[in-house]
Each structure stands twice: as structure tokens, then as C-alpha cells.
Amino acid sequence: MLPRRGRSACRRSSAVAEDYYHQDPATVALELVAAAGAVAGRYAAVTGDQRARRGRRSDGSEFTVESISRYHAHDMVHHAHDVGLDVAPEGASETGA
């Protein structure tokens, strides 16, 4: 397991190695839409009891299919905010209340 700082360094090194800064925004947008569709399809295929199926993240923390899907959705919103996008649904608060 990498300490939090180490994981961030790994992400930054990926950004450098993949040259994120110079990637074409239109191409990246299309790739993100395609990836989102693929992920949505996988989540849609999960049925009743499968939502409670347990697993472990690479850092050893336990999750269920349901909890990792909520985290995934939260993480996407978090990163959108990092780049200055307001993606909260109309009428929603940051806390979900």
C-alpha cells in the first residue's frame, strides 16, 4: 500500500508520462463519454444481491459493489470541481442533503 502522498505522486507521474497537458480536449471528451458509457453499462448489469458483494481495494480497504459505485460517482464530481466545473445537479447541495 502506498501512503497518500505516494499515490498522488503516481497519479502525477501518469499525467506526465501520458502528456495529459498536450492531449486534445475534444478527443479526451469523446474518450470520457465512451468510458462513462462502458462504466454505466457495468453498473446497470449488477443485480440485487450482487450490490452487497464485497471486495478489497489495492490499499486493503473493504468495499461493496454499491459503496464503490457511490465513491466512484463522488470521485468524478470531486475531480470535475478540481478543474473548475460545477457539476452538482440542480437543487443539490455539496453534502447531498
N, C-alpha and C positions, 0 to 999 in steps of 0.2 A: 504494500500500500504506500502510495506517495503522500507526503504531507501536503496540505492545501497549497502551499507555495509551490511545491514541485509540480502539482497538476497544472497550475496556471502557467508555469514555465513550459510545460509540454504543449499546452494549447498555443502559446505564443510561438513556440518553435514550429508547430504545424502551420501557423499562419505565415511565417517567414518561408518555410520550405515550399509551401504551395503558392507563395507570392499573392496572397489574398488582395493586397493593395492594388495590384495591377490587373486583377480579373475584371472582365466586362460585366458591369452591373446588370445589363439586360439578360445576359447568359446565366448569371448567378440567380437572378429572379426566376427564370424558367426552371432551372435545376431545383430550386427550393420548392416551387409549386409541384413539380413532379415527385420530389421526395415526400412532401406533405401528403400527396395523394396515396402514395405507397404506404405510409405510416397509418393513415386513416383507414385504409383497407385492412391492414393487420389488426388494428384495434376493433374494427367492425366485425371481424371474424371470431373474436373472443366471445364465448357464450357463458351464461350463468355462473356455474361453479368454477369455470376457468379464471374468473376475475380474482378469486381468492388464492390462486396458485402462487406459491412462494418461490423466491429465488434470492440470490445474493449479488450485490454489485461488486465491482472489482475491488472496492475498498473494504469489502466484507459486510457492509450493512445489509440487513434483510429488507425485502420489499415484496409486495404482491403485484400482480398484473395491474390491478386497479390503482394502487398507490404510485407505481412507477409511471402510469399514464397521466395521473394528476401532476406529478413532478415534471414530466416532460412538457405538458402544456404550460405550466408555470415558468419553466426554464426558457421556453420560446418567447414568452411575453417579457421576461426579465431581460433577455438579450436584445429584444426589439427596443426596449427602453434605453439600453446601453448605447444604442446608435441614434437615439433621439426620436423614435417613433412612438406615437400614442396609439396603442392597440387595445386598450380596455374597451369592452363592449359598452355601448351607450347605456348610461344609468348604473353601471357597475362601479364599485369603489376598488381601490388598490388592495383592500383587505378581503374583498369578496363578500362583505357584509351588505 
